[in-house]
Amino acid sequence: MDSDLRRIRRLQATKARRNVYRETPEAQSYVSSLSPDKRIKFMSEARAANARSLRSREIKSKIFTVLGVMIISVAAILALIPIFFTFLDSFMSSSEITGNYGVIFQSLPGGSSGAAQFISRRPQLQFIPQEVSVEQYKNLLFMTPSYLFKYWNSILLTVPIVAGQLIVACLASYSFTRYRRKRREVLFFFYIILMLMPFQVTLVPNYLISDKLGIIDTPWSIILPGVFSTFSIYLLTKYMRRIPTAYIDAARIDGAGEWQIFARIIMPNCRSAVVAMAILLFIDYWNMVEQPLIMLSDESARPLSVFLAQVNTDEIGMAFAACALYMLPPLLVFLRGEEQLVEGISQSGIK
């Protein structure tokens, strides 16, 4: 009985193998079933349909590209118009500026009557100066020493904050990138929470800590909170984690230490991100207003960003000149590192 059962199963296995290796009939497509004339007609119609589809997609792509360029151009022009005309109007004479903009400035709060009014007569807006004058620059730079002191205060506050924050951010970001343990990930999560908080929320704790340390009314009350800001650490950490670990492993096999890996591999690959971060930090802290107003009670120690609103109290021409000089450092910094700024933002994922 066992031999008969084995023989039956052997026959079943042989039939199964024959069924597996049996050739399947070749499927006949719709095109092959057509006659030669119909096949040629079908292929020509298919090519024409594909050409029309490609042409319509190209037209739509060009239309969207043109619309995008137009929208971006309009937005860029609208953003550049105030800067452009501020530089032009800074070379107007005082009488010309008063004749063009005097009615507008008198209608603002703090004008001739001390309160906001409607414009009494139609202003004559003339953005291009008829006579080029540098008298307001002379008065601002040589006859107004307080402006130069405020300018110097802005430099003394902004440059240490930017330099210190970049040093702290590079070292902390390397630590978060290389040693991704649970406790460090929890700490990094708290960094993200602090970054998402509004600036006004953290201003009160900064004031209380500065008061406990006894650094109120000193530049350190502004420099120290700025140096340990969280945004740059978050940005550089995300950027460093994009660097392949194979570079670090290869350097470690060659005998490189942590400092050599950081200085010769990580930082050269993060150069664009560091430059982009430096530009963004400089522009941000150059325009700071809330920190000096709260931390510094002495007006002589406050930066130019606080003093700028008081320049136009007496003469409008000096206000335009002060604004033009105030915009020069951010513009020069941006133009100097524009390529690195675009590359750093695009590769770091900032939206």
Stockholm file with secondary structure:
# STOCKHOLM 1.0

chainA/1-351         MDSDLRRIRRLQATKARRNVYRETPEAQSYVSSLSPDKRIKFMSEARAANARSLRSREIKSKIFTVLGVMIISVAAILALIPIFFTFLDSFMSSSEITGNYGVIFQSLPGGSSGAAQFISRRPQLQFIPQEVSVEQYKNLLFMTPSYLFKYWNSILLTVPIVAGQLIVACLASYSFTRYRRKRREVLFFFYIILMLMPFQVTLVPNYLISDKLGIIDTPWSIILPGVFSTFSIYLLTKYMRRIPTAYIDAARIDGAGEWQIFARIIMPNCRSAVVAMAILLFIDYWNMVEQPLIMLSDESARPLSVFLAQVNTDEIGMAFAACALYMLPPLLVFLRGEEQLVEGISQSGIK
#=GR chainA/1-351 SS CHHHHHHHHHHHHHHHHHHHTSCCCCCCCTTTTSCHHHHHHHHHHHHHHHHHHHHHHHHHHHHHHHHHHHHHHHHHHHHHHHHHHHHHHTTSCHHHHHHHHHHHHHHSTTSSSSSCCCCSSCCCCCCSCSSCCCHHHHHHHHSCHHHHHHHHHHHHHHHHHHHHHHHHHHHHHHHHHHCCCHHHHHHHHHHHHHHHSCHHHHHHHHHHHHHHHTCTTSTHHHHHHHHTCSHHHHHHHHHHTTSCHHHHHHHHHTTCCHHHHIIIIIHHHTHHHHHHHHHHHHHHHHTCCHHHHHHCCCGGGSCHHHHGGGGGGTCHHHHHHHHHHHHHHHHHHHHHTHHHHHHHHHHHTCC
#=GC SS_cons         CHHHHHHHHHHHHHHHHHHHTSCCCCCCCTTTTSCHHHHHHHHHHHHHHHHHHHHHHHHHHHHHHHHHHHHHHHHHHHHHHHHHHHHHHTTSCHHHHHHHHHHHHHHSTTSSSSSCCCCSSCCCCCCSCSSCCCHHHHHHHHSCHHHHHHHHHHHHHHHHHHHHHHHHHHHHHHHHHHCCCHHHHHHHHHHHHHHHSCHHHHHHHHHHHHHHHTCTTSTHHHHHHHHTCSHHHHHHHHHHTTSCHHHHHHHHHTTCCHHHHIIIIIHHHTHHHHHHHHHHHHHHHHTCCHHHHHHCCCGGGSCHHHHGGGGGGTCHHHHHHHHHHHHHHHHHHHHHTHHHHHHHHHHHTCC
//
